[in-house]
Amino acid sequence: MKNLIKLALSFQTTEKKQQHSRAQSLVEFAITLPILILLLTGMVEFGFMLNTYLSIQDAARSTARRYSTINPFDATGADDPAFYSGAAEYAIDLLAPAGDPDSRQIELDPTRDNILISLIGVEVDESTDPDSISSIIRYSGAQYYKHFGDTNPPTGYPDSAITAMMTANGAEPSDAGLLIVEIYYGYEGTLNLPWTTPFFSPGNPSMLYVSVAMPIIYAKPFDQTAP
């Protein structure tokens, strides 16, 4: 009889422990669930932003590759304004294809975003040892062409950056022409959840910057008439 009573009490104690353990697990899950949701949605939002960045990078690269084969000068040898505006419009259409409205549309905001086009000639003095850059020529009548007039973002390629790029790893510079495409884009977020808006929102976007430099024979000093 005593053994039966002990066995019954043992079952009751075990059941209470199991109930307590389940209740504790539920409390712990309730505490960690919001944190898990924050982490998961944050990773998803970052994934959307990274995908947008890569799309912008592809557009800048395609624009630089295409327009590096186009003569930026008119018949008189002067700058052709249509070259710069055409390059910017080409990038815009790659990001938001007008002929395919059902595709993904990454639309630039003229009051916030911008596209910079730089056409640069690098002239080298070969009489020095080692060869040195004697001049950096910037075409388009300015430091660079900017497509939208509402913002004035800086170029990531001042003369010092061009010099550093041409002489990287101890390399000797050579005469060259460069076409540089830079895109500034404000990422506003995709999920638009209350806890992501402090980082990604129309009023507080995360600014993305992409740049691509491509050789262009037409801007190379003394070779502007090359075919």
C-alpha positions, 0 to 999 in steps of 0.5 A: 500500500505504501509503495502504491502511495509513493508511486502516485506521489512520484507521478504527481511530482513528475507531472508538475515538473513537466508542466513547470518546464513547459510553462518556462519554455513558453515564457522563454519563447515569448521573450525571444520571439520578438528578437528573432522576428527583428533579426529575420526581418532585418536580414530580409531587408538587408537582402533587398538592399543588397539586391538593389545595390547589385542592380545599380552596379550592373546598370553603371557597368553596362552604361560605362561599357556601352558608352566607352565605344561611343565618340563623345566629341562632335565633328568639330572636336568639341564636347557633345552634350548628348553623350553625357545626357544619353549615358545618364538616360541609358542608365535610368532606363536600365534601372527602370525599363520604360518598355517593360513596366512589369519588370522591377523598377528602380526609379531615381528621385531627381530631388535626392538621387543623381548620376555623374558622368566624367570623361577624363584624359590622363597625360603622362610625361615620359621624360621623367624616370619613372614616368609621371602624370603631367596633366589630368584633363576633364571634359564636359566643361566642368569637373563632371556632368551631373544629370539632375540639378537639384543635388550636388553630390561630390565625385569619388574621382578627384585628381588625387584619386585618378593619380592613385588609381593610375599608379596603384601598386607601384605601376607606371602611368600611361596616357589614357582616357577614362569614362566614369559613371557614378550613381547615387541612390537613396534606398527607402526600404521594401518591408516598411516595418515600424522597426526598419523605418529608422534605417530605411524610409522615404524620409530617411533613406540609406544612400547607396553609391556605385561607381565604374571606371572604363577605358575610352580611347576617344578621351586619350590625349592626342588620340581623340580622332581615333576610330 
